[in-house]
Amino acid sequence: MIYRLLALNIDGTTLQSNGKLHKSTKEAIDYVQHKGIYVTLVTSRSFPSAKKAARALKINSVLVSHRGGYISGPFEKDALFVKRIKEDIAFEIVQLLEAFPCQIRLVHERFSIANKYKLNHNMLAKTVFTTGDPVFYSQQFVEILSEALIDQQVAPPKIEVYFEHEEDLEDSTKAMKSMFSEVDFVKVSDLRLDIVAGGVSKLSGLIYLGEHLGIARQEMVVIGDALDDIEMIKAAGLGVAMGNAPYEVKKAADWVTRSNNEHGVSYMVKEHFRKQHPIDFLKKMNILKK
């Protein structure tokens, strides 16, 4: 099979556990792009944060961000697809969640707005980077989020919720599922819940991008480490799990590479794509028709 697109998750995949990007990963991305492979990032991060990671990797392509809710080229004007949680639904969800001890973040492509609730555990330790570069991305914190939304209505592609207690995540999710059919819920961990517009997912975003580029799922390689990467890994022509991924992710994959701290992306890319001729050569030889 000839592969024409490489899709990568960011956290736990391209980044090491310390949040840094190793030069071997940069070199691997450069290597595969020189072969004519389209490289993209598919992430739950906001668009500004995804764009920041793409710049570090020297990727200048369309990115799938906000867990599939916002798909765009390097600039906001390049947006191909946006699906938001409606303003009134976002407001009602926030009102319900304010009954629980949690931090609620409405993550827009230009800014985020959240309540000032401070968690007693370190769940938010790395979220400054996950929601974007503060220099270019406004992050506003307010005392009571629902009151702020009366004056400043927001229709975000994604809502992130960080809970103090596991049972509160389960109870609130059960309540919201019975009330809001317009949104989908993604349990990221025992203490984090992401909420997106109905029908939005990393897989739906990747399929949309593939259709835009004329690239079939069978021609895609997906590398991921998280539970919400499983759908993409199963759907791709070649699904790859990181060595640091949970068992369920590895079970869904066709191939398991090394961990993110052992240069797993670099190892997989160089092991596999060195066997594939450049896309331009394949087209000249009429091996690849498109």
N, C-alpha and C positions, 0 to 999 in steps of 0.2 A: 504494500500500500504506500502511496505517495502522500505525505502530509504537507499541508500548505499553511496551517495556522497553529500557533502555540499559545495557549491560554494559561496564565499563571495566577494563583492566589498570591496575596502579599504577605500577610502575617503568618509566620510559621512555614512559609514556603520560600519566597525570595529573601526574606529577612531572617537573620539568625535570632536565637532566643533573647539576645541582648538588644534587639531592635536595630542592629546595624546590618548594612549590606556589604557582603564580602566581594572583593574584586574579582574572584573567580566566577561569581554569578554574573557580574557585568560583562566579563569576557565571554561567557557562554552565550549571553543574549546577543552580543555583538557578532559572534561567530555564526549563530543561526540566522540572524537578520541578513548577513552577507550572502547567505545561501538563498535569499529570497523568501524566507518564511515570514509570514505576517505574525507579529508578536503583540499580544494584548494582555492587559491585567483585568481580571474579573474578581471584584472585591466587595466586601460589605462597607468599606470605607467611603467617606464622602468624596465627591469629585475632586475638590482641591487637594485632598490628601493623596488620592490615586495619581493625580497629575504630578505631584511632588515626587512620588516614587518612580513614576515613568521617566521624569527628567533625569533622576539619578541613574536609571538603567539605560538612558539614551533611546527610549521608546517614543516615537512620535506618531502614534496610531490612535485609533478610536478605543476608548476605555469603557469598560462596563463597571459602573460604580453604584453606590447605594444599594447593593445587593440586587442589581438588575433594574432598579428604578430610574437610573439616569445614565444614558449612554451618549458619549460625546467625544469629539476630537479634542485637540489641545486647548481650544477656547470655548467659552460658554456659547458663543454664537454658532458653534459647530454641532450643537446638540442634535442627535438623530432621533432620540426617543426619551420621553419623560412621562412617567406615570406617578401621580402624586396621591397622597392621602388627602381627601377633601377637607377644607378648613373646618367645617362643622363636625366632621367625624374626629379629626385630630383634637379639637377642643373637648369633645365628650370623652374621648379616651383619656386625656390628661385629667379631667375632673375625676374620673373613676380611679385612676392610678394615684391621685393625691391622697387617697385614703390609706395608702400603704407607705411604709418607710422605704423610699427609693429615690434615685435620681432619674429624672425624665429629660431626655434631650430630643428636641425636634431638629433633625439634621437636614437642612436645606443645602442646595448647591452653592449658595453664596454666604451662608451664615449658619450658626446653630444657636438655639436659645434653650436654656435649661433652668431648672430650679436649683437653689443653692444647697440642697440637701447633701450633707457630708457623710459618706459611708464610713463605718467603723473598721472595715477590712480594706485590703489594697486592690479591690476590683478595678478602681479607676486609675491605678498607677501609670498605665501606659496610654490612657485615652487622649491625652493632649495631642499625641502624634496621630492617633487613629481618626480624629475628627478634623485634622487639617492643620496647616501652618498658621499660627496665630497672627503672623505679620500680614498675611494676605486674606485670612479667613476670620471674620468676626465671630467671637464666641461670647455670647451674652448670658449672664446669670441673674436670675430674678428671685425674689422671695417666694411669690406665689405665681406659678406658671399660668394657671388658668386665668387669673386676673390680667396678666400681661397680654394674654391672647385676645382679650376683649378689645383692647386698643390696637394690637398688632396681630391681625389674623395671619396664620401661616398654613400653607398647604405643602408639607414636606414630603419628599420621596421616601423618607424613613424616620422612624422614631426608635431611639435606643433607650432601654430601661435597665437600670442597674439596681438590683434589690439587696436589701440587708439580709433577708432570710429566704431560704429555698421554698418554704411553704407559701410565702407570699407570691412568689412567681407563679406557682402552680394554681393558687386560688384566683389570682387576678386574671390569669390566662383563661381559665375555665369560665369566669364571668364574662370576659370580653368576647370569647368565641360565641357565647349565647346571645350577645347583643349586637355584634358588628360583623355582618357577612361581607362587608366591603373591603376588609383587610385580611392579610395573612400573618400568622405569628411564627417566628423562627426562634426556637430555644437555642441560644448560642452556647450557654453553659448553665450550671445550676443556679446562677445568680444574674444572668443577663438574658434579656428578651429583646429581639428586634421585631418591629412591626412595619409592614410594607403594604402597599396597595394590593388588592386581590389579583392573583395571577402573576405577580412579580417574583422572580427568583434569579439566582445566578444562571441557572440553565436557560431560562426564558431569554435573558439578556444575551447570552452567548449564541443562542439560535438566531435571535434577531440580527446580531452582528454578522453571523455567517450568511444569512440571506442577503444582507446588504452588500457583502463582498462577493457573493456567489461561491461560497465555500461550504461544502456539505459537512455534516457532523463526522462522517467517516474519514474526512481529510483533516480532522483536528486532533491535536494532542493537548490534553489537559493535565496540569500538575497541581495538586492541592493537598491539604493536610487536615481540613476541618470537616465536621459532619455535614455542613451545608455545601460542601464540594462534591458529595457522593453522587448526586444526580448528574452533575456534569461529567464526572469521572466515568460513570456507567454509560452515558450517552455518546461520549467521544469515540473516535476511531481507536485511539490509544489513551487509556486512562491511567494516570500515574499517581501513586500515593507517596508522600514523603515518609521517610523512616521514622519520623517523630509523630506521625498521624495515629489516631486511635485505631483499634483493631477493625472496627466497622468500615473505616475508610480503606484500609489495606485490603480487606476482604472484597470490596467492590472494584478494586483496581486490577488492571491487566499486568501492571508492572509496579514494583516497589523499589524506590531508589533510596539513597542514603538520607540521613536526617538533615535538617536545615543547618545544624552546626557542623556537619561533615560535608558541606558543599553538594547537597543532594541534587539541586537543579543543574549545576555544572556537570556533575557526573552523568546524569541521565541524558542531557542534551548532547554531550560529546560522544557518549556511547552509542546513541541512536542516530543522530543526524549526520554523523561522519559517514554513514553508509548511504546517505541519500545525496544524489547529485543536485546542484543548484537548480532552482525553479526555471530560470531562463534557459539553461541547457536542456532541460526536459521538454520545454516548449519548442525549442529549435529542432529537437530530434523527433517532434510530433508524438512524444510519449505522453505529454500532458497537453490536452487540446485547448483548455481554457486560458 
